[in-house]
Amino acid sequence: MKQLLRTTDPTIMAFAKVLLDGEGIDCFELDVNMSVLEGGIGLFPRRMMVREGDYIRARRVMSDNEIAMDPA
């Protein structure tokens, strides 16, 4: 698995997941339950992971939809 993006904005994560699902790219969110520790203030970023084989295609989907990603 490779990290595709990292953000504290849950709306970006939801949008990215819908886009990837639409393209048939499996993804997995990490650090979703960190909000329990932080009190729900959005301090810790969530990470979106994809399979290495889907990474380049997933980056293209994010780029086409102007979603900022981690550097490659």
C-alpha positions in Angstrom: 0.0 0.0 0.0 1.1 3.5 -0.8 0.0 6.8 0.7 -1.9 8.8 -1.9 -3.0 11.8 0.2 -3.1 13.1 3.8 -5.4 15.7 5.0 -7.4 16.9 8.1 -10.4 17.7 5.8 -12.9 14.9 6.0 -14.8 16.2 2.9 -11.7 15.8 0.8 -11.3 12.2 2.0 -14.9 11.4 1.2 -14.7 13.0 -2.3 -11.4 11.2 -3.0 -13.0 7.9 -1.9 -16.0 8.4 -4.2 -13.7 9.2 -7.1 -11.5 6.2 -6.6 -14.5 3.9 -6.1 -15.9 5.2 -9.3 -12.7 4.2 -11.1 -12.6 0.8 -9.5 -9.6 1.6 -7.4 -9.6 0.1 -3.9 -8.6 2.5 -1.2 -8.3 2.4 2.6 -8.4 5.3 5.1 -5.9 5.2 8.0 -6.1 7.2 11.2 -9.9 7.7 11.0 -10.4 6.9 14.7 -7.8 9.4 15.9 -10.6 11.9 16.4 -11.5 10.0 19.5 -8.1 10.9 21.0 -8.1 14.5 19.8 -11.6 15.4 20.8 -12.9 15.8 17.2 -11.1 19.0 16.5 -9.3 17.8 13.3 -5.8 18.0 14.6 -4.5 14.7 13.2 -4.6 14.1 9.5 -6.2 11.1 7.9 -4.3 9.1 5.3 -5.6 7.6 2.1 -3.8 4.4 1.0 -4.0 2.6 -2.4 -2.4 -0.5 -3.8 1.0 0.1 -5.4 -0.4 -1.2 -8.7 -3.1 1.4 -8.6 -1.0 4.3 -7.4 -0.2 6.0 -10.7 -3.8 5.7 -11.9 -5.1 7.0 -8.5 -2.7 10.0 -8.7 -4.1 10.8 -12.1 -7.7 10.7 -10.8 -6.8 13.0 -8.0 -4.9 15.4 -10.3 -7.7 15.5 -12.8 -10.1 16.6 -10.0 -7.6 19.1 -8.5 -7.1 17.3 -5.2 -3.7 18.1 -3.6 -1.6 15.0 -2.9 1.6 14.1 -1.2 4.6 14.5 -3.4 5.4 11.3 -5.4 
